């Protein structure tokens, strides 16, 4: 039986400005190491510091990295 490799290409819009992207609720599973499931209830990402710093990727509300928050691309925003 032959193995096949599948490559998926995704095209993103050239403008990934901060105004077109919103980070929603935190989805980090805080009980993963015990085999459970528990989220902290953080509803929206709020940057700890200004844009361009390393703290800008940390949420001021829950302390998680921005990648744990649900990314929502807003359409029709100018």
Biotite code that builds the C-alpha atoms (Angstrom):
import biotite.structure as struc

atoms = struc.array([
    struc.Atom([0.000, 0.000, 0.000], chain_id="A", res_id=1, res_name="UNK", atom_name="CA", element="C"),
    struc.Atom([1.439, 3.366, -1.032], chain_id="A", res_id=2, res_name="UNK", atom_name="CA", element="C"),
    struc.Atom([1.568, 6.256, 1.376], chain_id="A", res_id=3, res_name="UNK", atom_name="CA", element="C"),
    struc.Atom([0.350, 9.583, 0.083], chain_id="A", res_id=4, res_name="UNK", atom_name="CA", element="C"),
    struc.Atom([1.299, 12.984, 1.279], chain_id="A", res_id=5, res_name="UNK", atom_name="CA", element="C"),
    struc.Atom([-1.392, 15.642, 1.164], chain_id="A", res_id=6, res_name="UNK", atom_name="CA", element="C"),
    struc.Atom([-0.451, 19.308, 1.031], chain_id="A", res_id=7, res_name="UNK", atom_name="CA", element="C"),
    struc.Atom([-3.113, 21.868, 1.847], chain_id="A", res_id=8, res_name="UNK", atom_name="CA", element="C"),
    struc.Atom([-2.554, 25.412, 0.645], chain_id="A", res_id=9, res_name="UNK", atom_name="CA", element="C"),
    struc.Atom([-4.369, 28.198, 2.411], chain_id="A", res_id=10, res_name="UNK", atom_name="CA", element="C"),
    struc.Atom([-4.562, 31.696, 1.086], chain_id="A", res_id=11, res_name="UNK", atom_name="CA", element="C"),
    struc.Atom([-5.027, 34.484, 3.559], chain_id="A", res_id=12, res_name="UNK", atom_name="CA", element="C"),
    struc.Atom([-5.999, 38.036, 2.822], chain_id="A", res_id=13, res_name="UNK", atom_name="CA", element="C"),
    struc.Atom([-3.036, 40.333, 2.412], chain_id="A", res_id=14, res_name="UNK", atom_name="CA", element="C"),
    struc.Atom([-4.405, 42.757, 4.983], chain_id="A", res_id=15, res_name="UNK", atom_name="CA", element="C"),
    struc.Atom([-4.155, 41.155, 8.397], chain_id="A", res_id=16, res_name="UNK", atom_name="CA", element="C"),
    struc.Atom([-4.499, 44.420, 10.252], chain_id="A", res_id=17, res_name="UNK", atom_name="CA", element="C"),
    struc.Atom([-5.374, 44.356, 13.915], chain_id="A", res_id=18, res_name="UNK", atom_name="CA", element="C"),
    struc.Atom([-8.743, 45.965, 13.132], chain_id="A", res_id=19, res_name="UNK", atom_name="CA", element="C"),
    struc.Atom([-9.853, 42.944, 11.042], chain_id="A", res_id=20, res_name="UNK", atom_name="CA", element="C"),
    struc.Atom([-9.008, 40.275, 13.629], chain_id="A", res_id=21, res_name="UNK", atom_name="CA", element="C"),
    struc.Atom([-10.601, 39.773, 17.028], chain_id="A", res_id=22, res_name="UNK", atom_name="CA", element="C"),
    struc.Atom([-9.529, 37.232, 19.637], chain_id="A", res_id=23, res_name="UNK", atom_name="CA", element="C"),
    struc.Atom([-12.496, 35.860, 21.573], chain_id="A", res_id=24, res_name="UNK", atom_name="CA", element="C"),
    struc.Atom([-12.851, 33.475, 24.491], chain_id="A", res_id=25, res_name="UNK", atom_name="CA", element="C"),
    struc.Atom([-9.920, 31.531, 25.919], chain_id="A", res_id=26, res_name="UNK", atom_name="CA", element="C"),
    struc.Atom([-9.940, 27.844, 25.002], chain_id="A", res_id=27, res_name="UNK", atom_name="CA", element="C"),
    struc.Atom([-6.960, 26.674, 27.063], chain_id="A", res_id=28, res_name="UNK", atom_name="CA", element="C"),
    struc.Atom([-7.679, 23.437, 28.911], chain_id="A", res_id=29, res_name="UNK", atom_name="CA", element="C"),
    struc.Atom([-6.284, 24.021, 32.393], chain_id="A", res_id=30, res_name="UNK", atom_name="CA", element="C"),
    struc.Atom([-7.039, 20.463, 33.528], chain_id="A", res_id=31, res_name="UNK", atom_name="CA", element="C"),
    struc.Atom([-5.373, 18.632, 30.631], chain_id="A", res_id=32, res_name="UNK", atom_name="CA", element="C"),
    struc.Atom([-2.592, 17.222, 32.808], chain_id="A", res_id=33, res_name="UNK", atom_name="CA", element="C"),
    struc.Atom([-5.160, 15.470, 35.038], chain_id="A", res_id=34, res_name="UNK", atom_name="CA", element="C"),
    struc.Atom([-7.223, 14.140, 32.122], chain_id="A", res_id=35, res_name="UNK", atom_name="CA", element="C"),
    struc.Atom([-10.099, 16.561, 32.666], chain_id="A", res_id=36, res_name="UNK", atom_name="CA", element="C"),
    struc.Atom([-11.459, 19.593, 30.900], chain_id="A", res_id=37, res_name="UNK", atom_name="CA", element="C"),
    struc.Atom([-11.704, 23.034, 32.494], chain_id="A", res_id=38, res_name="UNK", atom_name="CA", element="C"),
    struc.Atom([-11.488, 26.483, 30.943], chain_id="A", res_id=39, res_name="UNK", atom_name="CA", element="C"),
    struc.Atom([-10.985, 29.673, 32.927], chain_id="A", res_id=40, res_name="UNK", atom_name="CA", element="C"),
    struc.Atom([-13.948, 31.626, 31.554], chain_id="A", res_id=41, res_name="UNK", atom_name="CA", element="C"),
    struc.Atom([-11.967, 34.471, 29.994], chain_id="A", res_id=42, res_name="UNK", atom_name="CA", element="C"),
    struc.Atom([-14.320, 35.928, 27.384], chain_id="A", res_id=43, res_name="UNK", atom_name="CA", element="C"),
    struc.Atom([-11.989, 38.134, 25.315], chain_id="A", res_id=44, res_name="UNK", atom_name="CA", element="C"),
    struc.Atom([-8.265, 38.680, 24.797], chain_id="A", res_id=45, res_name="UNK", atom_name="CA", element="C"),
    struc.Atom([-6.905, 41.921, 26.233], chain_id="A", res_id=46, res_name="UNK", atom_name="CA", element="C"),
    struc.Atom([-3.218, 42.627, 25.577], chain_id="A", res_id=47, res_name="UNK", atom_name="CA", element="C"),
    struc.Atom([-1.067, 43.148, 28.676], chain_id="A", res_id=48, res_name="UNK", atom_name="CA", element="C"),
    struc.Atom([1.052, 45.822, 26.968], chain_id="A", res_id=49, res_name="UNK", atom_name="CA", element="C"),
    struc.Atom([1.286, 47.897, 23.816], chain_id="A", res_id=50, res_name="UNK", atom_name="CA", element="C"),
    struc.Atom([1.752, 46.549, 20.304], chain_id="A", res_id=51, res_name="UNK", atom_name="CA", element="C"),
    struc.Atom([5.300, 45.516, 19.444], chain_id="A", res_id=52, res_name="UNK", atom_name="CA", element="C"),
    struc.Atom([6.292, 44.202, 22.876], chain_id="A", res_id=53, res_name="UNK", atom_name="CA", element="C"),
    struc.Atom([6.437, 40.569, 23.991], chain_id="A", res_id=54, res_name="UNK", atom_name="CA", element="C"),
    struc.Atom([3.759, 41.254, 26.609], chain_id="A", res_id=55, res_name="UNK", atom_name="CA", element="C"),
    struc.Atom([1.339, 42.206, 23.828], chain_id="A", res_id=56, res_name="UNK", atom_name="CA", element="C"),
    struc.Atom([0.830, 38.469, 23.196], chain_id="A", res_id=57, res_name="UNK", atom_name="CA", element="C"),
    struc.Atom([-0.167, 37.745, 26.817], chain_id="A", res_id=58, res_name="UNK", atom_name="CA", element="C"),
    struc.Atom([-3.767, 38.223, 27.980], chain_id="A", res_id=59, res_name="UNK", atom_name="CA", element="C"),
    struc.Atom([-4.168, 40.651, 30.878], chain_id="A", res_id=60, res_name="UNK", atom_name="CA", element="C"),
    struc.Atom([-7.308, 38.839, 32.094], chain_id="A", res_id=61, res_name="UNK", atom_name="CA", element="C"),
    struc.Atom([-6.194, 35.201, 32.198], chain_id="A", res_id=62, res_name="UNK", atom_name="CA", element="C"),
    struc.Atom([-2.425, 35.258, 31.598], chain_id="A", res_id=63, res_name="UNK", atom_name="CA", element="C"),
    struc.Atom([-2.595, 32.889, 28.604], chain_id="A", res_id=64, res_name="UNK", atom_name="CA", element="C"),
    struc.Atom([-0.855, 33.407, 25.260], chain_id="A", res_id=65, res_name="UNK", atom_name="CA", element="C"),
    struc.Atom([-2.960, 34.918, 22.476], chain_id="A", res_id=66, res_name="UNK", atom_name="CA", element="C"),
    struc.Atom([-2.899, 31.583, 20.566], chain_id="A", res_id=67, res_name="UNK", atom_name="CA", element="C"),
    struc.Atom([-5.215, 30.023, 23.174], chain_id="A", res_id=68, res_name="UNK", atom_name="CA", element="C"),
    struc.Atom([-7.939, 32.539, 22.313], chain_id="A", res_id=69, res_name="UNK", atom_name="CA", element="C"),
    struc.Atom([-10.397, 31.886, 19.501], chain_id="A", res_id=70, res_name="UNK", atom_name="CA", element="C"),
    struc.Atom([-9.399, 33.892, 16.419], chain_id="A", res_id=71, res_name="UNK", atom_name="CA", element="C"),
    struc.Atom([-12.268, 35.568, 14.601], chain_id="A", res_id=72, res_name="UNK", atom_name="CA", element="C"),
    struc.Atom([-11.746, 37.331, 11.281], chain_id="A", res_id=73, res_name="UNK", atom_name="CA", element="C"),
    struc.Atom([-14.147, 40.225, 10.907], chain_id="A", res_id=74, res_name="UNK", atom_name="CA", element="C"),
    struc.Atom([-15.480, 40.763, 7.397], chain_id="A", res_id=75, res_name="UNK", atom_name="CA", element="C"),
    struc.Atom([-16.643, 44.089, 6.066], chain_id="A", res_id=76, res_name="UNK", atom_name="CA", element="C"),
    struc.Atom([-14.569, 46.190, 8.460], chain_id="A", res_id=77, res_name="UNK", atom_name="CA", element="C"),
    struc.Atom([-12.830, 49.111, 6.800], chain_id="A", res_id=78, res_name="UNK", atom_name="CA", element="C"),
])
